[in-house]
Amino acid sequence: MNSEMAAGFMQGAGFNAQNLKYLLFVVVFAMVFSVGAWLGTLVLKAYGDGELNAPEAMRACVGIAITVLLVTGVLGSVIL
C-alpha cells in the first residue's frame, strides 16, 4: 500500500491497516495453536488409555507440531 492510500485509510477508518494485519495474525496464531494443543491432548489421552504405544504417540505429537508450525508459517506469510 502506498503512503497516500495508507494515510487516506488511516484518516477514514481511524486506525492503521498494519495494526489490523497484526491483530489478524495473532488471532489466527492463537486458533491454530489451540487446535494443535487440543489434538495433542487427544493423543496423550489415547496413550494413557493404552490405545497408542509410545512410538505411535511420539510420531503423532511430532506430526501435530510440524503441521501446526507449517500452517502458522504459511498463514503468517499470507497475512503479513
ABEGO torsion letter per residue (X at the ends): XBAAAAAAAAAAAGBBAAAAAAAAAAAAAAAAAAAAAAAAAAAAAAAAAGABBAAAAAAAAAAAAAAAAAAAAAAAAAAX
